Amino acid sequence: MPICALLRSLSRRALRGIGGVLIAGGLCGPAIAAPVCPPEPAALSAERLAAQARDRGLMWSLTRDGRTSYLYASLHVGKPAWAAPGPRLRAALERVDALALELDPLDREAWKMPPMPALPLDAATQRRLDAQAAAVCLPPQALASLHPLLQTSTYMLLRARTLGLDVRYGQEMLLSQWARDRGLPVLALETLQGQLDALLPADPAAAAKELQANLRQLERPKSLLRTLDQMVTVWDRGDLKRLDRYADWCDCVSDANDRATLQRINDSRNPHLADRVSELHQAGQTLLVAVGAMHMTGAQALPVLLRERGFEVTLMPRSPSR
């Protein structure tokens, strides 16, 4: 699974820190205290948050049937300074009836892991997985209850902490809490089983090949972190053109197999996401829809599919920075 799988799907795991457990099922053991481990992110005061709140990412208005919903391109990791909504998000939260996410990271019931296909590992591959656990300050096989592909994407998540990024400050986590603070219902556009069906190849041989690709990425941490850093910068400034060229600069799409993986875990999910948004809006609700930024790219981009479903889709400007 290339790094884009992480950046679109980090909501699979709501992290309670290197020293704790993953909220979505308590799947991590205690961390190993090591001087190379990134420090816990420090929360900012309300005053500092208010001073730093600004618009980030991309946002569209979706108008149909005389009502307006909103589509927000989210990032699944973030920084403490992002823990207050910018003016554009804050206004949308005040106007809508509900928040719609791929999955609600604060809904424990939604994260009960269903049975997953087995993927037997040889001793050499297991040693490589254990090495990646050690690299992010976890004991060997701390994530053994997870499918190996989900283990590697979780290790990618934990690598992001080196850059000061944490899933607890990703937009889905923050939006879910902001919605609850306002009494808004939080709706799911997908199910965990549906996500797993897209993320995990049904063919064991294909899954094994993808696992090897993931491990190669993890074993090149400088390249991995460079891609993460670029992705955050591109998302933060709302650079849709560069985001749309992700495969050209991510250092993660090198052959037909990588391109097929990218299509499976991103484009193949978009028609269902668009249908679900259309159904919820048709039922009379106005929505703030937040979906991973990569779903806004390519021929199957969500804005394109929603336009095909009768919405007037308009890219919204940012509020001037203070």
N, C-alpha and C positions, 0 to 999 in steps of 0.2 A: 504494500500500500504506500504510494508516494506521500510526501509530506502534505500535499493538499488534502489527503484523507484526514489527517490530524486537524487541519485548520477549518475543515468543514464539519467535523464530527466530534470535536472535543466535548460537546455537551453530553457525550456518553458517560463522562466521569465528572462528578462534582467533587473537587479535591478539597480535603481538609488539611492540606499541608503535608510537607515531607514527614513530619513527625506524627501524623495522625492516620486516618483511614479515608478511603474514598466513600463519600456519602452514598453513592449508588450501590450499596451492598457490602461495605466494609471489607473490600477485597485486598487492601494492602496491609502488610504487617508493619510493626514499628520500624522506623527508619534507623539506620546506623548513624550515630553522631560522628561526623567527620569534618575536619576543618575546611575541606573543599566544598562542602554542601552550601548551596545558596542560602542566605538568611531568609527568615520569614518576612514577607512584605509587610511594611508598617502602614497601618491605616492613617489617613490624614484627618485633621480636625475639620469640623463643618465649615469653618471660616475659610480654610485653605481650599477645600473642595469647591465651595461657591465661587471663589476667586478664579479657579482653574476650569470651571465647567464651560465647555464649548462644543460646537457641533463636530462630530467625527463621522467618517464613513459616508455612505451614500443612502439617499432616501427618496422614494417616489410617492406621489399621491396616486390613488387608484379610485377613479370615479365611475360609478355605474348605478343605475336604478335610483338616481337622485341622491345618493349617499357617497361619502368619501371615506375610504380606508387608506392605510399607509403601509408601504413596504420598505423595510430597513435592512440594509446589508450589514450583517453583524460580523464580529470577530469573536472567536470562542475563547480567547485569552485576553488579558488586559492588565492594567497597572492601577495601583491604588488611586492615582490622580484622576482616574476615569469614573470614580464611584458616585458621581453626580451627573444627571442627564444634562446635555446641552439644551439650548433654547428650543431647537427643532423637535427633539424627542420629547421634551417636557410638554410642549404644546400638543403634540399628538396624543400623549398619554391623557391629557385633560379632555380631549375631544372624542375619544373612542369608547366603545362599550366593552371591549375585551382585548387581551393580548394573545396572539397566536405564535407559538414557537414550534420548531421541529419536534422537540420534546421538552417538557418542563423540567429543568434540572433540579427543582425543589420538590418535585412530586416523587416521593419514595416508591410508591406503588408502581409507577410507570417504569422504574428502573430494576424491577425484579428480573434477574437474568434467566431467560429460558434456556433449555438444553441447547448446546452448540455442537456442531460436528467435531469429531475428534481429529487431531492432526498429530500423529506420532512423530517424535523428533529423534534423530540420531544423537549420539553423545556429543559430537562436535557442535551441532546446532544448539543443543542445550547449554553447552559451555559458553557459546557466544551470547545467548540470552542472559545467562547469569552474569556475564561481564557487563552487559548493559544495565542490569539491576544495580550492580556495584557502582557504576558510573553516575547513577542518580541517587546514591545513598540508600538503597534498599538491599535487604538480604537476598541471597539466591532464592529463586522460585517464589518470591513474595507474591507474585501475580499468577501463580500456577493454576488457579481456578479459572482463569481467563483463557480464551482461545489465543494461541501464540501471536496471531496478527493483532489482536487487541492489546496484548502485552507490549508489542513494539510501538504501537501508536501511543500507548500510555507513557512509555519511556521518552518518546518524542515530546509529549506534553511536559514531562518533568524537565527535559533539557531546556525548555523555554524559560524556566525559572532563572537560568543563568543570565538572561536578558532582562530580568525584573518583571517577567510576565507570569501571570497566574490565572488559572481558570476561574478562581473566585471573583476576579475582576473582569471576566469576559462579559460581553453585552447580554447574553442570555441570562446569566446569573443575576446581573444587576437589574435587567428589565423585569424578571420574575419577581424580585423583591419590591421594585418600585410599583409594579401592578398591585401586588398584595397590599402595599401601604395605602393605595388609593381605592381599595375594595374592588378592583377589576378582576374578573375571572381570567384564568390562564388556560388556554386551549392548546391541545396538541394537534399538529398537522400530520404526524406520523406515529407509528408504534415502534417500540424497541425491536420487536421481531422484524418489522419491515426494514428498519435500518440495518439490522444484522444481515438480512437477506441480501441487501445491496453491498454491504461492506465485506462479507466473507464469501469467497468463491465456493460454489457447491462442489466443484471438482477438487479433490485433495491434491492432485498434482499441480493444479493452478495455484492453490493456496500455498503449497510448499515453495513454489517459484516466487510468489509474491513475498513470502516471508524472507527469503534470501535477499530480495531487493531491499526490503525494509532494513535488514541487518546491515547491508552495505551502506545504506544512508546513515544509520546510527554510528557506524564505525568511521565515518568522516564528519566528526562533530563540527569542525569549523565551517564546512559547506552547509551543514544542516542549520546551524545558527545564523549564517549569513542569509539563507533563504527565509528563515523566520523573521529576521530583522527587516529584510526588504518587504515582506508581506505586511508587517505591521505598519511600516512607513507608507506603503501604497494604500492600504486601507484607511489609515488615519487622514490622509490628505484627499481621499475620495477620487483617486486616479483610476477611473474605469478603463481607460485605454490601456494602461500598463497592466492592470489586473487581467484584462482580456488576453494579454500576451503571456500569461503566467508560465505556460509550458516552455517559453523561449528563455526564461531566466531562472527557473526554479532549480535547475540541475537535478531534476527528478524524472524527466520524461525523455528516455533515450532510445526507446524502440517501440514496436507495435504493441507489445504486452503492456508497457507503461501507459500508452495512450488508451488501450482498452480498459485498463483499471480506472483511469481518470474518468472515462465515459460511464463506467458502471456505477461508481460511487458518487457521481455528480449529476451528469445529464440525465441518466435513466430515472432518477428520482424526481426530476423537475415536473413532468406532466402530472404526477399524483399531487405534488405540492400545489400546483396551479389549480387543479380541480378542487382540492380541499378549500383553498382560499375562496374560490368562486362559490362553492356551496355555502360556506359560512356567511359570506357577504349576501348571497341571495336569500338566506334565511332571515335577513333583517338586521344583522349586527354590523356595526362599523368596527374595524379591526386595526390594530397596529401589529403587522406581521413582521417578525424578525427571523431571517434565515441567513445562513452562512454566506459570506460575500461571494464565494466562488460560484454559487448558484445564480449569480447575476451575469454570468459570462457565457459566451458561445451562442451557437444557433438556437439552443434550447434554453436560453436565459429566461428566468422567471418573468422579467418585465415583458419580454417578447410573447411568452405563452399567455400571460394575463391580458395583453392587448388582443390576442386572438380570441380570448373568451369574453370580449366585449367591454373591457375596461378602458377608460381613457387614462393612460399611464404617463405621468409627467415627472421628470427628474426635478427635485426640489433644490433650490439654492441653500447654501449655508447662511446662518446668521453672521453678521460681521464679528470678527474676533475682537474681544475687548483688550 
